[in-house]
Amino acid sequence: MILKQKDGMRSPLNFLLVNLTIASLMVALFCIGPHLLLQVIWEDWVFGDQLLGWSLCKIYGFVKNLSFFALTSILLLVAFERFLAIVHPFSSRTCLISRSNLKWSALAVWLIAGLISSPNVYFFQTFTHEFMSLEDSTVRNQTICLRAYNLPGAHIPAYDFTCFVLYFLVPCITMGILYTFVGIKLRASTIRDLGMIDPNLHVFTRSSTVSSICADQFQQWAVLQNRKKVIWMLVVIVMMFVVCWLPMHIRKLMSSLNGWDFTSGEWLGQYFLPTTDWLINLNSAINPLLIYAIFLENLRTVTRHSDNYLNT
């Protein structure tokens, strides 16, 4: 609604942030919800191992990975958009993530993410085994939905390693480089703008010309400060992404490459497995809050500029 009501909010960055929010909410709805209900509370894949449970398990595996791949790609797009808008502002109007081509870029991100996550439809299976309840020590059948590592022709180790490199390692390094250049540019702009502001100009002077020049200079300063705040929030989002998703990749690589069984009763299964899941849940819960903070900061800037325009 904010994007529709405020013309200044219809920016490429805000459009990408909306897609980032959708990806985070998909993790919350299709990963956190099933994890809490089925793994923690009920301790069972209540849909069973028949056609319904089998189909929902595969959809769960597909959407879980789709949201991660889309989240990574959109974070990378955001980094590229900020890099071009701040470091190369004139080139950003004709590049792939310009306003005219942005919808196609976002659509391509989701389609490629769906294509990359499609093997999980084959990987995820339902398993039924005997399970002893810790409450009353009774033995009953338990159905779980997990990735099967012994499927014929699956090549899960190669798939996990490729996804780790292409959708985690390379994007994180790229985002680090891009935001470093953005930080250098903003720092240089800060020093230049500080040198341009005349300390003898005061907003309470009686000269309307001097007051206008001073107001314009401080308005540019406010825009720069807003950009710095937004960049810092985006860097926090990227850092949270790295911290929260890296353990999950380590777990997947250990399972596929070294054959670790995290469903056993060892400490890896008792502590490391649930910790990786909860970190992902934490990231999905924090992302919308940080994105909302960025929206509010951009909205303040747009409203401030509108008020200044009406008062002139």
NORWO-V22574 format. One record per residue. RES is the residue in three letters. PSI is psi in degrees with one decimal (NA if undefined). Layout:
# NORWO-V22574
res->[RES RES]
psi->[PSI PSI]
This chain:
# NORWO-V22574
res->[MET ILE LEU LYS GLN LYS ASP GLY MET ARG SER PRO LEU ASN PHE LEU LEU VAL ASN LEU THR ILE ALA SER LEU MET VAL ALA LEU PHE CYS ILE GLY PRO HIS LEU LEU LEU GLN VAL ILE TRP GLU ASP TRP VAL PHE GLY ASP GLN LEU LEU GLY TRP SER LEU CYS LYS ILE TYR GLY PHE VAL LYS ASN LEU SER PHE PHE ALA LEU THR SER ILE LEU LEU LEU VAL ALA PHE GLU ARG PHE LEU ALA ILE VAL HIS PRO PHE SER SER ARG THR CYS LEU ILE SER ARG SER ASN LEU LYS TRP SER ALA LEU ALA VAL TRP LEU ILE ALA GLY LEU ILE SER SER PRO ASN VAL TYR PHE PHE GLN THR PHE THR HIS GLU PHE MET SER LEU GLU ASP SER THR VAL ARG ASN GLN THR ILE CYS LEU ARG ALA TYR ASN LEU PRO GLY ALA HIS ILE PRO ALA TYR ASP PHE THR CYS PHE VAL LEU TYR PHE LEU VAL PRO CYS ILE THR MET GLY ILE LEU TYR THR PHE VAL GLY ILE LYS LEU ARG ALA SER THR ILE ARG ASP LEU GLY MET ILE ASP PRO ASN LEU HIS VAL PHE THR ARG SER SER THR VAL SER SER ILE CYS ALA ASP GLN PHE GLN GLN TRP ALA VAL LEU GLN ASN ARG LYS LYS VAL ILE TRP MET LEU VAL VAL ILE VAL MET MET PHE VAL VAL CYS TRP LEU PRO MET HIS ILE ARG LYS LEU MET SER SER LEU ASN GLY TRP ASP PHE THR SER GLY GLU TRP LEU GLY GLN TYR PHE LEU PRO THR THR ASP TRP LEU ILE ASN LEU ASN SER ALA ILE ASN PRO LEU LEU ILE TYR ALA ILE PHE LEU GLU ASN LEU ARG THR VAL THR ARG HIS SER ASP ASN TYR LEU ASN THR]
psi->[-39.5 -40.7 -32.2 -35.4 -32.6 117.4 -35.7 -16.2 -7.1 61.7 160.7 -39.1 -46.9 -35.4 -42.4 -35.9 -34.0 -44.6 -35.5 -38.6 -41.0 -43.8 -41.0 -40.1 -31.2 -39.7 -41.8 -42.9 -41.6 -9.2 -52.5 -45.8 -56.5 -35.7 -45.1 -46.7 -46.4 -32.5 -34.7 -49.9 -56.3 -21.8 38.0 144.5 91.5 -13.2 -7.4 -174.9 15.1 -161.3 -44.3 -52.7 -38.3 -42.8 -44.4 -33.2 -42.2 -38.2 -40.5 -46.1 -38.1 -50.0 -35.7 -45.6 -33.2 -45.4 -37.4 -47.6 -39.8 -40.5 -45.5 -45.7 -39.7 -38.7 -39.4 -40.0 -40.7 -42.5 -42.2 -41.6 -43.6 -38.2 -47.5 -37.4 -31.3 -43.8 -40.3 70.8 -32.5 -31.8 -24.0 -21.4 -20.0 2.9 -176.9 -32.3 25.8 168.8 -37.2 -32.5 1.8 -39.7 -39.2 -34.8 -45.4 -40.3 -41.1 -38.2 -46.8 -38.1 -43.4 -39.3 -39.9 -38.0 -43.4 -35.3 -7.5 -32.5 -21.4 -19.3 -33.6 -34.9 -40.1 129.7 160.1 140.2 138.4 127.2 167.7 138.1 132.0 122.0 136.2 -17.7 -51.9 7.0 26.4 148.7 128.3 168.5 135.1 131.2 130.0 156.3 110.4 167.5 135.2 122.5 -4.2 24.3 141.0 130.9 16.4 -40.1 46.3 -40.5 -44.2 -38.5 -46.6 -41.5 -39.8 -43.8 -37.5 -42.3 -48.7 -31.1 9.8 -59.0 -54.4 -46.6 -39.6 -42.5 -43.1 -44.8 -37.7 -42.9 -45.5 -45.6 -24.3 -46.0 -38.6 -43.5 -40.7 -43.0 -44.3 -37.1 -43.7 -39.0 -37.5 -46.5 -41.1 -43.7 -34.6 -36.3 -23.8 -22.4 122.4 119.2 -15.8 -8.3 129.6 143.0 -18.0 9.2 154.7 -14.1 118.8 -33.5 -46.7 -40.9 -39.7 -42.5 -43.9 -42.4 -40.3 -41.2 -43.8 -24.3 -40.4 -38.3 -40.2 -39.5 -42.2 -40.8 -38.9 -42.4 -41.1 -41.2 -44.1 -42.1 -42.7 -40.0 -40.3 -38.8 -38.8 -41.0 -43.0 -42.7 -41.2 -38.5 -45.7 -48.0 -39.7 -28.5 -19.4 -45.2 -35.2 -40.2 -38.0 -42.7 -45.1 -40.5 -37.9 -36.1 -43.4 -36.2 -39.8 -6.5 25.0 136.2 101.9 -3.5 -0.9 177.0 5.5 173.5 -28.5 -41.0 -30.8 -33.8 -48.8 -42.8 -53.5 -28.5 -42.8 -39.3 -42.5 -30.5 -40.2 -42.5 -39.9 -42.8 -41.8 -27.4 -34.7 -35.9 -51.1 -33.4 -43.4 -40.0 -39.4 -37.3 -38.4 -42.6 -43.9 -39.7 -42.7 -37.5 -39.1 -42.2 -43.9 -43.1 -40.3 -43.7 -36.2 -41.1 -39.9 -36.5 -38.6 -26.8 -11.3 NA]
